[in-house]
Structure formats: C-alpha cells, structure tokens
Amino acid sequence: RIWPLYFAVFWGLILLGRHLPGIATNDHGAWLAFTFFAGNWYILRHGWIAGSIDPLWSIAVEEQFYIAIPLLTKFGGRKLLSALSAVLIVVSYLFSVHYAKLVYSGESGQWVNSWFQFQFFAAGALLAILLHGRVPRWSLGLRALAFLAAAALWVFAVLGPGVKSYDAHTTVSGGIIGWLMVLAGSVLFFLSSLGTPERFVPRWLTYLGRISFGLYMFHSLIFHLVFEIAFKRYQASLHISERVLPYFGTTLVLLLTILVASISYAFFEKPFLKLKNRFTFVRSRPE
C-alpha cells in the first residue's frame, strides 16, 4: 500500500511543481534521495525543501526500518529482533544526548534522524513480541485512564524537559527524561486503544483510520493550495476577514483532504491492496 501512493504523490508533486511555485524542488539530488527513501537524510543535510514534499521524510524512516528488520527477523527470530530493538533504543538516546550537548541555532536535525526515530519502531517491535498476538482485556475505564496518562506524559514532556519535534533545546537529562515520557505515552496510547470493542468505535473514526495514509500524504499539499495560492489570490473577492480566515481555511483544508484521501483510497490504493493479498502472509482487509 505504501509504495504506490508514495511514488505517485512524490513524482506528482515534482510535475506539479513545474507549474506552481513552492510545491516541490528542482534539485535532482532531492529527487534521488526521496526516490530511494533517504529523504530524511537529505533534509538533515540540506534543510527543509517545500511544504508539500517535506512530510515524506517520515516515510523514508519507516522504509529504512521495514527493509532491514524483516530480513533480520527471518534469520534471527525473536531473540535477534529483541536484542536489536533494545540496542536501537539505547542508540536513540545516545543521539538524544548528542543533540542536547550540541551548540546550534534553529533546528538541530534530530527530528529527521533515523537513529533517533528508531526508538519508536523498536518499542513497537518489543511490544509485539511481548504481547505475542494477545489483546489487552482492559475495561473502558482503564482504557480512558491510560489514554489520559499518555496525554499527560506528552504535555509534561513539552512543558517540563522541553522536548519538541522541531527546534528542541534541552539539557542532557531533560532530553532523556522527556523523550522517555514521549515513548511511554506512545505505548500507552497504543495499549489504550488496542482491543477496544468495535461497538465503542464510531464508523467515521474507523474510516478515517482506513484512509489515514492518504490523509498524511495529501494534507500538506492541500494546505499549500488553500492558504498559499487560493487565499492569496482570491481573499479579497471572498470577503473573509483576517480573523475568520484561519478557521475557515483550516476547516476547508480538513474537508478537502478527507475528500482527496477518500478518492485516492477508493480508486488508487484499494486495487493495490487487493493485489497485495496474492503475495502476503498477514492478511488485511481492503474493504
């Protein structure tokens, strides 16, 4: 599911960028990096490119993990995966210490560094091994409590140690404690929702989860088209006040993104999902 939409969006943005400013980049080095899932390393070295392409850096990090881990798991099993995941978490926090000691202005590049981000993937792998297919049989009250605890961990990580996705300047201890809080919150968020009875999950929320990859891939493009192009050209004729404009624009971006992601899922992604079923060992539902 990931590759077809990823390449369609990336190269579609490159083509669209030839006609609309700010959509893409003409740097062939960036084209090469993002084509081979190294876009995050390109951004780390050269800085952010353009709003519509920048979010694709995270797909690069995911693919770097996905390419290596299944092969290692096949030959080393759960023991190797467990050991490697533990090592990756340690390495991630060594990078956190490095960036905390680094003297710099602006962004350090920590957020797009694969070795730093791998802590979340490694924790997910360890959690999968620990659960071994089991689903937590938590009550709704316990799930709600875990969800609130996770949210509190994230909030306090920002307000206390000051960890941020961009422009984070923390102390060594603050970086370690803060990112451990973020990691623990991520695990709690996952566990609080895993195994929730279907009757408690609204269908519209399930649908948004189903098209979430498209929502991620298109949201920045829609934001750019609405705020940077449409509003700047036609704001005067729309007669929308500066005070109302951000709320109106954000709502419009949300609705258009859902619409585009829905179309993408129905007519582009779903055929690939059905094709995938011929070759996969872990079945998923394309409907």
C-alpha positions as protocol buffer text, in pm:
chain_id: "A"
residue {
  index: 1
  type: ARG
  ca { x: 0 y: 0 z: 0 }
}
residue {
  index: 2
  type: ILE
  ca { x: 281 y: 241 z: 85 }
}
residue {
  index: 3
  type: TRP
  ca { x: 497 y: 240 z: -226 }
}
residue {
  index: 4
  type: PRO
  ca { x: 236 y: 308 z: -497 }
}
residue {
  index: 5
  type: LEU
  ca { x: 87 y: 614 z: -327 }
}
residue {
  index: 6
  type: TYR
  ca { x: 426 y: 737 z: -206 }
}
residue {
  index: 7
  type: PHE
  ca { x: 579 y: 740 z: -554 }
}
residue {
  index: 8
  type: ALA
  ca { x: 260 y: 872 z: -714 }
}
residue {
  index: 9
  type: VAL
  ca { x: 246 y: 1164 z: -472 }
}
residue {
  index: 10
  type: PHE
  ca { x: 617 y: 1242 z: -483 }
}
residue {
  index: 11
  type: TRP
  ca { x: 655 y: 1240 z: -859 }
}
residue {
  index: 12
  type: GLY
  ca { x: 315 y: 1403 z: -897 }
}
residue {
  index: 13
  type: LEU
  ca { x: 440 y: 1688 z: -678 }
}
residue {
  index: 14
  type: ILE
  ca { x: 756 y: 1717 z: -889 }
}
residue {
  index: 15
  type: LEU
  ca { x: 546 y: 1753 z: -1203 }
}
residue {
  index: 16
  type: LEU
  ca { x: 300 y: 1991 z: -1036 }
}
residue {
  index: 17
  type: GLY
  ca { x: 590 y: 2198 z: -907 }
}
residue {
  index: 18
  type: ARG
  ca { x: 685 y: 2287 z: -1262 }
}
residue {
  index: 19
  type: HIS
  ca { x: 367 y: 2495 z: -1279 }
}
residue {
  index: 20
  type: LEU
  ca { x: 301 y: 2600 z: -918 }
}
residue {
  index: 21
  type: PRO
  ca { x: 571 y: 2765 z: -704 }
}
residue {
  index: 22
  type: GLY
  ca { x: 652 y: 2623 z: -361 }
}
residue {
  index: 23
  type: ILE
  ca { x: 509 y: 2279 z: -433 }
}
residue {
  index: 24
  type: ALA
  ca { x: 829 y: 2086 z: -499 }
}
residue {
  index: 25
  type: THR
  ca { x: 1200 y: 2118 z: -570 }
}
residue {
  index: 26
  type: ASN
  ca { x: 1415 y: 2118 z: -883 }
}
residue {
  index: 27
  type: ASP
  ca { x: 1714 y: 1972 z: -700 }
}
residue {
  index: 28
  type: HIS
  ca { x: 1791 y: 1639 z: -865 }
}
residue {
  index: 29
  type: GLY
  ca { x: 1974 y: 1530 z: -551 }
}
residue {
  index: 30
  type: ALA
  ca { x: 1648 y: 1559 z: -359 }
}
residue {
  index: 31
  type: TRP
  ca { x: 1468 y: 1362 z: -631 }
}
residue {
  index: 32
  type: LEU
  ca { x: 1724 y: 1082 z: -597 }
}
residue {
  index: 33
  type: ALA
  ca { x: 1716 y: 1085 z: -216 }
}
residue {
  index: 34
  type: PHE
  ca { x: 1337 y: 1068 z: -188 }
}
residue {
  index: 35
  type: THR
  ca { x: 1311 y: 805 z: -461 }
}
residue {
  index: 36
  type: PHE
  ca { x: 1537 y: 573 z: -260 }
}
residue {
  index: 37
  type: PHE
  ca { x: 1377 y: 653 z: 77 }
}
residue {
  index: 38
  type: ALA
  ca { x: 1662 y: 870 z: 202 }
}
residue {
  index: 39
  type: GLY
  ca { x: 1469 y: 1196 z: 203 }
}
residue {
  index: 40
  type: ASN
  ca { x: 1516 y: 1244 z: 576 }
}
residue {
  index: 41
  type: TRP
  ca { x: 1895 y: 1233 z: 538 }
}
residue {
  index: 42
  type: TYR
  ca { x: 1871 y: 1488 z: 256 }
}
residue {
  index: 43
  type: ILE
  ca { x: 1671 y: 1722 z: 481 }
}
residue {
  index: 44
  type: LEU
  ca { x: 1916 y: 1665 z: 765 }
}
residue {
  index: 45
  type: ARG
  ca { x: 2199 y: 1784 z: 541 }
}
residue {
  index: 46
  type: HIS
  ca { x: 2030 y: 2049 z: 327 }
}
residue {
  index: 47
  type: GLY
  ca { x: 1731 y: 2167 z: 528 }
}
residue {
  index: 48
  type: TRP
  ca { x: 1360 y: 2161 z: 453 }
}
residue {
  index: 49
  type: ILE
  ca { x: 1257 y: 2171 z: 89 }
}
residue {
  index: 50
  type: ALA
  ca { x: 893 y: 2261 z: 30 }
}
residue {
  index: 51
  type: GLY
  ca { x: 585 y: 2218 z: 243 }
}
residue {
  index: 52
  type: SER
  ca { x: 421 y: 1957 z: 23 }
}
residue {
  index: 53
  type: ILE
  ca { x: 724 y: 1727 z: -1 }
}
residue {
  index: 54
  type: ASP
  ca { x: 868 y: 1766 z: 348 }
}
residue {
  index: 55
  type: PRO
  ca { x: 623 y: 1527 z: 524 }
}
residue {
  index: 56
  type: LEU
  ca { x: 753 y: 1241 z: 308 }
}
residue {
  index: 57
  type: TRP
  ca { x: 1069 y: 1229 z: 521 }
}
residue {
  index: 58
  type: SER
  ca { x: 890 y: 1010 z: 775 }
}
residue {
  index: 59
  type: ILE
  ca { x: 801 y: 753 z: 511 }
}
residue {
  index: 60
  type: ALA
  ca { x: 1173 y: 725 z: 438 }
}
residue {
  index: 61
  type: VAL
  ca { x: 1246 y: 647 z: 803 }
}
residue {
  index: 62
  type: GLU
  ca { x: 973 y: 382 z: 809 }
}
residue {
  index: 63
  type: GLU
  ca { x: 1101 y: 213 z: 495 }
}
residue {
  index: 64
  type: GLN
  ca { x: 1458 y: 207 z: 625 }
}
residue {
  index: 65
  type: PHE
  ca { x: 1331 y: 13 z: 926 }
}
residue {
  index: 66
  type: TYR
  ca { x: 1099 y: -211 z: 727 }
}
residue {
  index: 67
  type: ILE
  ca { x: 1365 y: -308 z: 475 }
}
residue {
  index: 68
  type: ALA
  ca { x: 1613 y: -430 z: 736 }
}
residue {
  index: 69
  type: ILE
  ca { x: 1406 y: -571 z: 1021 }
}
residue {
  index: 70
  type: PRO
  ca { x: 1207 y: -845 z: 837 }
}
residue {
  index: 71
  type: LEU
  ca { x: 1527 y: -991 z: 693 }
}
residue {
  index: 72
  type: LEU
  ca { x: 1699 y: -993 z: 1032 }
}
residue {
  index: 73
  type: THR
  ca { x: 1390 y: -1144 z: 1193 }
}
residue {
  index: 74
  type: LYS
  ca { x: 1370 y: -1418 z: 932 }
}
residue {
  index: 75
  type: PHE
  ca { x: 1723 y: -1536 z: 1005 }
}
residue {
  index: 76
  type: GLY
  ca { x: 1750 y: -1450 z: 1375 }
}
residue {
  index: 77
  type: GLY
  ca { x: 1396 y: -1483 z: 1503 }
}
residue {
  index: 78
  type: ARG
  ca { x: 1252 y: -1309 z: 1806 }
}
residue {
  index: 79
  type: LYS
  ca { x: 1576 y: -1324 z: 2004 }
}
residue {
  index: 80
  type: LEU
  ca { x: 1766 y: -1123 z: 1746 }
}
residue {
  index: 81
  type: LEU
  ca { x: 1476 y: -882 z: 1697 }
}
residue {
  index: 82
  type: SER
  ca { x: 1450 y: -828 z: 2074 }
}
residue {
  index: 83
  type: ALA
  ca { x: 1823 y: -770 z: 2111 }
}
residue {
  index: 84
  type: LEU
  ca { x: 1839 y: -540 z: 1811 }
}
residue {
  index: 85
  type: SER
  ca { x: 1537 y: -341 z: 1929 }
}
residue {
  index: 86
  type: ALA
  ca { x: 1696 y: -291 z: 2271 }
}
residue {
  index: 87
  type: VAL
  ca { x: 2018 y: -174 z: 2104 }
}
residue {
  index: 88
  type: LEU
  ca { x: 1827 y: 68 z: 1881 }
}
residue {
  index: 89
  type: ILE
  ca { x: 1658 y: 226 z: 2184 }
}
residue {
  index: 90
  type: VAL
  ca { x: 1994 y: 275 z: 2353 }
}
residue {
  index: 91
  type: VAL
  ca { x: 2141 y: 422 z: 2034 }
}
residue {
  index: 92
  type: SER
  ca { x: 1846 y: 656 z: 2002 }
}
residue {
  index: 93
  type: TYR
  ca { x: 1907 y: 801 z: 2347 }
}
residue {
  index: 94
  type: LEU
  ca { x: 2278 y: 832 z: 2280 }
}
residue {
  index: 95
  type: PHE
  ca { x: 2178 y: 1055 z: 1988 }
}
residue {
  index: 96
  type: SER
  ca { x: 1947 y: 1243 z: 2222 }
}
residue {
  index: 97
  type: VAL
  ca { x: 2245 y: 1312 z: 2448 }
}
residue {
  index: 98
  type: HIS
  ca { x: 2449 y: 1419 z: 2145 }
}
residue {
  index: 99
  type: TYR
  ca { x: 2188 y: 1669 z: 2032 }
}
residue {
  index: 100
  type: ALA
  ca { x: 2141 y: 1801 z: 2387 }
}
residue {
  index: 101
  type: LYS
  ca { x: 2512 y: 1879 z: 2405 }
}
residue {
  index: 102
  type: LEU
  ca { x: 2521 y: 2026 z: 2054 }
}
residue {
  index: 103
  type: VAL
  ca { x: 2551 y: 2404 z: 2034 }
}
residue {
  index: 104
  type: TYR
  ca { x: 2338 y: 2532 z: 1747 }
}
residue {
  index: 105
  type: SER
  ca { x: 2078 y: 2787 z: 1646 }
}
residue {
  index: 106
  type: GLY
  ca { x: 1745 y: 2686 z: 1498 }
}
residue {
  index: 107
  type: GLU
  ca { x: 1682 y: 2319 z: 1427 }
}
residue {
  index: 108
  type: SER
  ca { x: 1943 y: 2056 z: 1500 }
}
residue {
  index: 109
  type: GLY
  ca { x: 1811 y: 1788 z: 1264 }
}
residue {
  index: 110
  type: GLN
  ca { x: 1735 y: 1548 z: 1549 }
}
residue {
  index: 111
  type: TRP
  ca { x: 1373 y: 1503 z: 1446 }
}
residue {
  index: 112
  type: VAL
  ca { x: 1457 y: 1366 z: 1099 }
}
residue {
  index: 113
  type: ASN
  ca { x: 1746 y: 1148 z: 1215 }
}
residue {
  index: 114
  type: SER
  ca { x: 1656 y: 783 z: 1162 }
}
residue {
  index: 115
  type: TRP
  ca { x: 1869 y: 662 z: 1452 }
}
residue {
  index: 116
  type: PHE
  ca { x: 1678 y: 889 z: 1687 }
}
residue {
  index: 117
  type: GLN
  ca { x: 1335 y: 790 z: 1549 }
}
residue {
  index: 118
  type: PHE
  ca { x: 1407 y: 416 z: 1560 }
}
residue {
  index: 119
  type: GLN
  ca { x: 1327 y: 413 z: 1933 }
}
residue {
  index: 120
  type: PHE
  ca { x: 955 y: 420 z: 1850 }
}
residue {
  index: 121
  type: PHE
  ca { x: 981 y: 138 z: 1596 }
}
residue {
  index: 122
  type: ALA
  ca { x: 1196 y: -68 z: 1832 }
}
residue {
  index: 123
  type: ALA
  ca { x: 949 y: -19 z: 2116 }
}
residue {
  index: 124
  type: GLY
  ca { x: 670 y: -134 z: 1884 }
}
residue {
  index: 125
  type: ALA
  ca { x: 867 y: -446 z: 1795 }
}
residue {
  index: 126
  type: LEU
  ca { x: 932 y: -527 z: 2161 }
}
residue {
  index: 127
  type: LEU
  ca { x: 566 y: -470 z: 2242 }
}
residue {
  index: 128
  type: ALA
  ca { x: 460 y: -704 z: 1960 }
}
residue {
  index: 129
  type: ILE
  ca { x: 695 y: -973 z: 2092 }
}
residue {
  index: 130
  type: LEU
  ca { x: 570 y: -925 z: 2447 }
}
residue {
  index: 131
  type: LEU
  ca { x: 201 y: -940 z: 2352 }
}
residue {
  index: 132
  type: HIS
  ca { x: 255 y: -1225 z: 2103 }
}
residue {
  index: 133
  type: GLY
  ca { x: -87 y: -1172 z: 1946 }
}
residue {
  index: 134
  type: ARG
  ca { x: -268 y: -1117 z: 2274 }
}
residue {
  index: 135
  type: VAL
  ca { x: -502 y: -822 z: 2313 }
}
residue {
  index: 136
  type: PRO
  ca { x: -538 y: -634 z: 2644 }
}
residue {
  index: 137
  type: ARG
  ca { x: -874 y: -711 z: 2807 }
}
residue {
  index: 138
  type: TRP
  ca { x: -899 y: -373 z: 2972 }
}
residue {
  index: 139
  type: SER
  ca { x: -1221 y: -211 z: 3085 }
}
residue {
  index: 140
  type: LEU
  ca { x: -1329 y: 115 z: 2926 }
}
residue {
  index: 141
  type: GLY
  ca { x: -1243 y: 296 z: 3247 }
}
residue {
  index: 142
  type: LEU
  ca { x: -888 y: 161 z: 3248 }
}
residue {
  index: 143
  type: ARG
  ca { x: -851 y: 245 z: 2880 }
}
residue {
  index: 144
  type: ALA
  ca { x: -966 y: 602 z: 2944 }
}
residue {
  index: 145
  type: LEU
  ca { x: -722 y: 632 z: 3234 }
}
residue {
  index: 146
  type: ALA
  ca { x: -433 y: 504 z: 3021 }
}
residue {
  index: 147
  type: PHE
  ca { x: -528 y: 747 z: 2744 }
}
residue {
  index: 148
  type: LEU
  ca { x: -531 y: 1043 z: 2984 }
}
residue {
  index: 149
  type: ALA
  ca { x: -199 y: 932 z: 3133 }
}
residue {
  index: 150
  type: ALA
  ca { x: -47 y: 915 z: 2785 }
}
residue {
  index: 151
  type: ALA
  ca { x: -173 y: 1264 z: 2701 }
}
residue {
  index: 152
  type: ALA
  ca { x: -34 y: 1395 z: 3031 }
}
residue {
  index: 153
  type: LEU
  ca { x: 308 y: 1242 z: 2958 }
}
residue {
  index: 154
  type: TRP
  ca { x: 320 y: 1414 z: 2620 }
}
residue {
  index: 155
  type: VAL
  ca { x: 213 y: 1751 z: 2760 }
}
residue {
  index: 156
  type: PHE
  ca { x: 456 y: 1740 z: 3051 }
}
residue {
  index: 157
  type: ALA
  ca { x: 738 y: 1630 z: 2819 }
}
residue {
  index: 158
  type: VAL
  ca { x: 697 y: 1959 z: 2631 }
}
residue {
  index: 159
  type: LEU
  ca { x: 623 y: 2186 z: 2927 }
}
residue {
  index: 160
  type: GLY
  ca { x: 887 y: 2031 z: 3155 }
}
residue {
  index: 161
  type: PRO
  ca { x: 1200 y: 1899 z: 2979 }
}
residue {
  index: 162
  type: GLY
  ca { x: 1104 y: 2095 z: 2667 }
}
residue {
  index: 163
  type: VAL
  ca { x: 1133 y: 1822 z: 2405 }
}
residue {
  index: 164
  type: LYS
  ca { x: 986 y: 1922 z: 2068 }
}
residue {
  index: 165
  type: SER
  ca { x: 977 y: 1786 z: 1719 }
}
residue {
  index: 166
  type: TYR
  ca { x: 1148 y: 2099 z: 1582 }
}
residue {
  index: 167
  type: ASP
  ca { x: 1389 y: 2343 z: 1741 }
}
residue {
  index: 168
  type: ALA
  ca { x: 1426 y: 2144 z: 2063 }
}
residue {
  index: 169
  type: HIS
  ca { x: 1689 y: 2275 z: 2304 }
}
residue {
  index: 170
  type: THR
  ca { x: 1709 y: 2054 z: 2612 }
}
residue {
  index: 171
  type: THR
  ca { x: 1960 y: 1952 z: 2876 }
}
residue {
  index: 172
  type: VAL
  ca { x: 2105 y: 1602 z: 2865 }
}
residue {
  index: 173
  type: SER
  ca { x: 1885 y: 1479 z: 3148 }
}
residue {
  index: 174
  type: GLY
  ca { x: 1586 y: 1670 z: 3011 }
}
residue {
  index: 175
  type: GLY
  ca { x: 1628 y: 1510 z: 2670 }
}
residue {
  index: 176
  type: ILE
  ca { x: 1649 y: 1158 z: 2813 }
}
residue {
  index: 177
  type: ILE
  ca { x: 1360 y: 1200 z: 3057 }
}
residue {
  index: 178
  type: GLY
  ca { x: 1147 y: 1395 z: 2811 }
}
residue {
  index: 179
  type: TRP
  ca { x: 1177 y: 1150 z: 2525 }
}
residue {
  index: 180
  type: LEU
  ca { x: 1122 y: 857 z: 2761 }
}
residue {
  index: 181
  type: MET
  ca { x: 796 y: 1028 z: 2858 }
}
residue {
  index: 182
  type: VAL
  ca { x: 704 y: 1063 z: 2491 }
}
residue {
  index: 183
  type: LEU
  ca { x: 789 y: 697 z: 2429 }
}
residue {
  index: 184
  type: ALA
  ca { x: 591 y: 579 z: 2732 }
}
residue {
  index: 185
  type: GLY
  ca { x: 298 y: 795 z: 2622 }
}
residue {
  index: 186
  type: SER
  ca { x: 309 y: 641 z: 2275 }
}
residue {
  index: 187
  type: VAL
  ca { x: 295 y: 291 z: 2423 }
}
residue {
  index: 188
  type: LEU
  ca { x: 5 y: 385 z: 2649 }
}
residue {
  index: 189
  type: PHE
  ca { x: -186 y: 546 z: 2361 }
}
residue {
  index: 190
  type: PHE
  ca { x: -149 y: 225 z: 2165 }
}
residue {
  index: 191
  type: LEU
  ca { x: -248 y: -5 z: 2451 }
}
residue {
  index: 192
  type: SER
  ca { x: -545 y: 212 z: 2546 }
}
residue {
  index: 193
  type: SER
  ca { x: -697 y: 159 z: 2201 }
}
residue {
  index: 194
  type: LEU
  ca { x: -580 y: -195 z: 2118 }
}
residue {
  index: 195
  type: GLY
  ca { x: -868 y: -437 z: 2152 }
}
residue {
  index: 196
  type: THR
  ca { x: -1137 y: -175 z: 2211 }
}
residue {
  index: 197
  type: PRO
  ca { x: -1474 y: -340 z: 2134 }
}
residue {
  index: 198
  type: GLU
  ca { x: -1593 y: -242 z: 1788 }
}
residue {
  index: 199
  type: ARG
  ca { x: -1925 y: -114 z: 1918 }
}
residue {
  index: 200
  type: PHE
  ca { x: -1746 y: 167 z: 2100 }
}
residue {
  index: 201
  type: VAL
  ca { x: -1559 y: 289 z: 1791 }
}
residue {
  index: 202
  type: PRO
  ca { x: -1761 y: 521 z: 1563 }
}
residue {
  index: 203
  type: ARG
  ca { x: -1767 y: 413 z: 1200 }
}
residue {
  index: 204
  type: TRP
  ca { x: -1649 y: 754 z: 1081 }
}
residue {
  index: 205
  type: LEU
  ca { x: -1341 y: 721 z: 1302 }
}
residue {
  index: 206
  type: THR
  ca { x: -1271 y: 374 z: 1165 }
}
residue {
  index: 207
  type: TYR
  ca { x: -1299 y: 511 z: 814 }
}
residue {
  index: 208
  type: LEU
  ca { x: -1059 y: 796 z: 887 }
}
residue {
  index: 209
  type: GLY
  ca { x: -813 y: 537 z: 1015 }
}
residue {
  index: 210
  type: ARG
  ca { x: -854 y: 338 z: 696 }
}
residue {
  index: 211
  type: ILE
  ca { x: -768 y: 639 z: 476 }
}
residue {
  index: 212
  type: SER
  ca { x: -510 y: 780 z: 720 }
}
residue {
  index: 213
  type: PHE
  ca { x: -216 y: 718 z: 487 }
}
residue {
  index: 214
  type: GLY
  ca { x: -380 y: 930 z: 220 }
}
residue {
  index: 215
  type: LEU
  ca { x: -466 y: 1196 z: 478 }
}
residue {
  index: 216
  type: TYR
  ca { x: -99 y: 1218 z: 567 }
}
residue {
  index: 217
  type: MET
  ca { x: 26 y: 1218 z: 210 }
}
residue {
  index: 218
  type: PHE
  ca { x: -209 y: 1491 z: 85 }
}
residue {
  index: 219
  type: HIS
  ca { x: -265 y: 1722 z: 383 }
}
residue {
  index: 220
  type: SER
  ca { x: 36 y: 1945 z: 328 }
}
residue {
  index: 221
  type: LEU
  ca { x: -37 y: 1984 z: -44 }
}
residue {
  index: 222
  type: ILE
  ca { x: -399 y: 2083 z: 25 }
}
residue {
  index: 223
  type: PHE
  ca { x: -282 y: 2326 z: 293 }
}
residue {
  index: 224
  type: HIS
  ca { x: -44 y: 2490 z: 46 }
}
residue {
  index: 225
  type: LEU
  ca { x: -304 y: 2510 z: -230 }
}
residue {
  index: 226
  type: VAL
  ca { x: -563 y: 2667 z: 1 }
}
residue {
  index: 227
  type: PHE
  ca { x: -355 y: 2910 z: 207 }
}
residue {
  index: 228
  type: GLU
  ca { x: -58 y: 2991 z: -16 }
}
residue {
  index: 229
  type: ILE
  ca { x: -229 y: 3000 z: -354 }
}
residue {
  index: 230
  type: ALA
  ca { x: -609 y: 3024 z: -338 }
}
residue {
  index: 231
  type: PHE
  ca { x: -643 y: 3262 z: -43 }
}
residue {
  index: 232
  type: LYS
  ca { x: -357 y: 3488 z: -150 }
}
residue {
  index: 233
  type: ARG
  ca { x: -513 y: 3524 z: -494 }
}
residue {
  index: 234
  type: TYR
  ca { x: -882 y: 3540 z: -407 }
}
residue {
  index: 235
  type: GLN
  ca { x: -908 y: 3652 z: -44 }
}
residue {
  index: 236
  type: ALA
  ca { x: -1027 y: 3999 z: -138 }
}
residue {
  index: 237
  type: SER
  ca { x: -1304 y: 3867 z: -361 }
}
residue {
  index: 238
  type: LEU
  ca { x: -1410 y: 3615 z: -93 }
}
residue {
  index: 239
  type: HIS
  ca { x: -1473 y: 3895 z: 158 }
}
residue {
  index: 240
  type: ILE
  ca { x: -1340 y: 3689 z: 450 }
}
residue {
  index: 241
  type: SER
  ca { x: -1196 y: 3879 z: 745 }
}
residue {
  index: 242
  type: GLU
  ca { x: -841 y: 3814 z: 866 }
}
residue {
  index: 243
  type: ARG
  ca { x: -983 y: 3696 z: 1197 }
}
residue {
  index: 244
  type: VAL
  ca { x: -1207 y: 3430 z: 1045 }
}
residue {
  index: 245
  type: LEU
  ca { x: -970 y: 3325 z: 766 }
}
residue {
  index: 246
  type: PRO
  ca { x: -752 y: 3078 z: 965 }
}
residue {
  index: 247
  type: TYR
  ca { x: -1057 y: 2890 z: 1098 }
}
residue {
  index: 248
  type: PHE
  ca { x: -1233 y: 2886 z: 764 }
}
residue {
  index: 249
  type: GLY
  ca { x: -916 y: 2781 z: 584 }
}
residue {
  index: 250
  type: THR
  ca { x: -832 y: 2503 z: 830 }
}
residue {
  index: 251
  type: THR
  ca { x: -1184 y: 2362 z: 805 }
}
residue {
  index: 252
  type: LEU
  ca { x: -1165 y: 2376 z: 427 }
}
residue {
  index: 253
  type: VAL
  ca { x: -826 y: 2203 z: 426 }
}
residue {
  index: 254
  type: LEU
  ca { x: -960 y: 1928 z: 652 }
}
residue {
  index: 255
  type: LEU
  ca { x: -1265 y: 1863 z: 435 }
}
residue {
  index: 256
  type: LEU
  ca { x: -1072 y: 1872 z: 108 }
}
residue {
  index: 257
  type: THR
  ca { x: -802 y: 1643 z: 247 }
}
residue {
  index: 258
  type: ILE
  ca { x: -1063 y: 1388 z: 355 }
}
residue {
  index: 259
  type: LEU
  ca { x: -1224 y: 1411 z: 11 }
}
residue {
  index: 260
  type: VAL
  ca { x: -896 y: 1364 z: -179 }
}
residue {
  index: 261
  type: ALA
  ca { x: -782 y: 1082 z: 53 }
}
residue {
  index: 262
  type: SER
  ca { x: -1118 y: 908 z: 8 }
}
residue {
  index: 263
  type: ILE
  ca { x: -1088 y: 923 z: -369 }
}
residue {
  index: 264
  type: SER
  ca { x: -729 y: 802 z: -352 }
}
residue {
  index: 265
  type: TYR
  ca { x: -824 y: 509 z: -130 }
}
residue {
  index: 266
  type: ALA
  ca { x: -1122 y: 402 z: -340 }
}
residue {
  index: 267
  type: PHE
  ca { x: -968 y: 427 z: -685 }
}
residue {
  index: 268
  type: PHE
  ca { x: -592 y: 403 z: -634 }
}
residue {
  index: 269
  type: GLU
  ca { x: -496 y: 235 z: -306 }
}
residue {
  index: 270
  type: LYS
  ca { x: -766 y: -31 z: -283 }
}
residue {
  index: 271
  type: PRO
  ca { x: -670 y: -203 z: -612 }
}
residue {
  index: 272
  type: PHE
  ca { x: -313 y: -235 z: -483 }
}
residue {
  index: 273
  type: LEU
  ca { x: -438 y: -370 z: -151 }
}
residue {
  index: 274
  type: LYS
  ca { x: -633 y: -640 z: -334 }
}
residue {
  index: 275
  type: LEU
  ca { x: -327 y: -719 z: -544 }
}
residue {
  index: 276
  type: LYS
  ca { x: -118 y: -742 z: -229 }
}
residue {
  index: 277
  type: ASN
  ca { x: -335 y: -1022 z: -94 }
}
residue {
  index: 278
  type: ARG
  ca { x: -191 y: -1258 z: -355 }
}
residue {
  index: 279
  type: PHE
  ca { x: 155 y: -1230 z: -202 }
}
residue {
  index: 280
  type: THR
  ca { x: 106 y: -1155 z: 167 }
}
residue {
  index: 281
  type: PHE
  ca { x: 125 y: -1387 z: 467 }
}
residue {
  index: 282
  type: VAL
  ca { x: -54 y: -1148 z: 704 }
}
residue {
  index: 283
  type: ARG
  ca { x: -399 y: -1077 z: 568 }
}
residue {
  index: 284
  type: SER
  ca { x: -554 y: -731 z: 578 }
}
residue {
  index: 285
  type: ARG
  ca { x: -896 y: -614 z: 472 }
}
residue {
  index: 286
  type: PRO
  ca { x: -900 y: -388 z: 164 }
}
residue {
  index: 287
  type: GLU
  ca { x: -1269 y: -308 z: 211 }
}
